[in-house]
């Protein structure tokens, strides 16, 4: 039972580049991915790369939010 299934082995052996994965994850954050492109990504991208890119994308998004909020607060724009 410790042996991964053949589908998992096939998915992990996919040859999609990490740059392609970053692009797919970035488009998915915006929510503007065509169905055909999504199907191509599912067949081509390595799920481990998708997981890493998703975590990096989420961390970058949170960092950008924190920086924008700190900038707004320090600039006095938020003061009423």
Secondary structure, 3 states (H helix, E strand, C coil): CCCCCHHHHHHHCCCCCHHHHHHHHHHHHHCCCCHHHHHHHHHHCCHHHHHHHHHHHHHHHHHHHHHHHHHHHHHCCCCC
